[in-house]
Amino acid sequence: MDDASIITWLVVAVVLLSVVVFVILTVVVILVVRINKIVKHIQAVTSNVAEASEWLSPGKVVSSIIDIFRK
């Protein structure tokens, strides 16, 4: 092989590796964005469950019933 063909093959290899790295970075960014959306939904559900369990706690229910009859 002469020098020109070696340089050509090296350029092709560098371009292919650059494309692969770009694709991998794009996939990682897309996955991070999707995971972030899922985490936000999970946090909202967790907050709702915490509020519901607090509202349905026996102490809260009994005190609410007592407050109703006191009025």
C-alpha atoms as a printed R data frame, in Angstrom:
   type eleno elety resid chain resno       x      y      z
1  ATOM     1    CA   MET     A     1   0.000  0.000  0.000
2  ATOM     2    CA   ASP     A     2   1.159  3.462 -0.727
3  ATOM     3    CA   ASP     A     3   0.854  6.443  1.585
4  ATOM     4    CA   ALA     A     4  -2.231  7.897 -0.096
5  ATOM     5    CA   SER     A     5  -4.322  4.761  0.387
6  ATOM     6    CA   ILE     A     6  -3.228  4.447  4.027
7  ATOM     7    CA   ILE     A     7  -4.248  8.055  4.681
8  ATOM     8    CA   THR     A     8  -7.554  7.468  2.890
9  ATOM     9    CA   TRP     A     9  -8.325  4.406  5.005
10 ATOM    10    CA   LEU     A    10  -7.386  6.264  8.188
11 ATOM    11    CA   VAL     A    11  -9.699  9.145  7.238
12 ATOM    12    CA   VAL     A    12 -12.515  6.688  6.541
13 ATOM    13    CA   ALA     A    13 -11.920  5.000  9.911
14 ATOM    14    CA   VAL     A    14 -11.915  8.346 11.753
15 ATOM    15    CA   VAL     A    15 -15.132  9.446 10.038
16 ATOM    16    CA   LEU     A    16 -16.858  6.149 10.838
17 ATOM    17    CA   LEU     A    17 -15.763  6.292 14.465
18 ATOM    18    CA   SER     A    18 -16.946  9.908 14.720
19 ATOM    19    CA   VAL     A    19 -20.367  8.912 13.391
20 ATOM    20    CA   VAL     A    20 -20.553  6.017 15.841
21 ATOM    21    CA   VAL     A    21 -19.635  8.271 18.774
22 ATOM    22    CA   PHE     A    22 -22.226 10.847 17.689
23 ATOM    23    CA   VAL     A    23 -24.939  8.188 17.429
24 ATOM    24    CA   ILE     A    24 -24.056  6.760 20.847
25 ATOM    25    CA   LEU     A    25 -24.145 10.217 22.449
26 ATOM    26    CA   THR     A    26 -27.503 10.943 20.819
27 ATOM    27    CA   VAL     A    27 -28.954  7.674 22.115
28 ATOM    28    CA   VAL     A    28 -27.650  8.400 25.619
29 ATOM    29    CA   VAL     A    29 -29.206 11.886 25.607
30 ATOM    30    CA   ILE     A    30 -32.549 10.513 24.411
31 ATOM    31    CA   LEU     A    31 -32.484  7.838 27.123
32 ATOM    32    CA   VAL     A    32 -31.652 10.386 29.826
33 ATOM    33    CA   VAL     A    33 -34.550 12.602 28.728
34 ATOM    34    CA   ARG     A    34 -36.980  9.657 28.773
35 ATOM    35    CA   ILE     A    35 -35.733  8.489 32.167
36 ATOM    36    CA   ASN     A    36 -36.157 12.035 33.482
37 ATOM    37    CA   LYS     A    37 -39.801 12.079 32.317
38 ATOM    38    CA   ILE     A    38 -40.420  8.696 33.963
39 ATOM    39    CA   VAL     A    39 -38.847  9.882 37.223
40 ATOM    40    CA   LYS     A    40 -41.057 12.997 37.235
41 ATOM    41    CA   HIS     A    41 -44.153 10.835 36.778
42 ATOM    42    CA   ILE     A    42 -43.021  8.490 39.548
43 ATOM    43    CA   GLN     A    43 -42.435 11.444 41.875
44 ATOM    44    CA   ALA     A    44 -45.942 12.750 41.166
45 ATOM    45    CA   VAL     A    45 -47.461  9.324 41.875
46 ATOM    46    CA   THR     A    46 -45.418  8.980 45.059
47 ATOM    47    CA   SER     A    47 -46.557 12.403 46.220
48 ATOM    48    CA   ASN     A    48 -50.198 11.521 45.534
49 ATOM    49    CA   VAL     A    49 -49.902  8.220 47.384
50 ATOM    50    CA   ALA     A    50 -48.253  9.962 50.335
51 ATOM    51    CA   GLU     A    51 -51.040 12.539 50.503
52 ATOM    52    CA   ALA     A    52 -53.723  9.855 50.255
53 ATOM    53    CA   SER     A    53 -52.128  7.694 52.929
54 ATOM    54    CA   GLU     A    54 -51.774 10.739 55.204
55 ATOM    55    CA   TRP     A    55 -55.408 11.669 54.659
56 ATOM    56    CA   LEU     A    56 -56.566  8.091 55.343
57 ATOM    57    CA   SER     A    57 -54.464  7.603 58.467
58 ATOM    58    CA   PRO     A    58 -56.584  6.494 61.451
59 ATOM    59    CA   GLY     A    59 -55.681  9.531 63.528
60 ATOM    60    CA   LYS     A    60 -56.681 11.918 60.760
61 ATOM    61    CA   VAL     A    61 -59.973 10.097 60.098
62 ATOM    62    CA   VAL     A    62 -60.919 10.001 63.792
63 ATOM    63    CA   SER     A    63 -60.011 13.653 64.330
64 ATOM    64    CA   SER     A    64 -62.022 14.647 61.238
65 ATOM    65    CA   ILE     A    65 -65.059 12.719 62.519
66 ATOM    66    CA   ILE     A    66 -64.706 14.313 65.967
67 ATOM    67    CA   ASP     A    67 -64.428 17.773 64.359
68 ATOM    68    CA   ILE     A    68 -67.619 17.138 62.355
69 ATOM    69    CA   PHE     A    69 -69.605 16.215 65.464
70 ATOM    70    CA   ARG     A    70 -68.215 19.160 67.474
71 ATOM    71    CA   LYS     A    71 -69.595 21.706 65.011
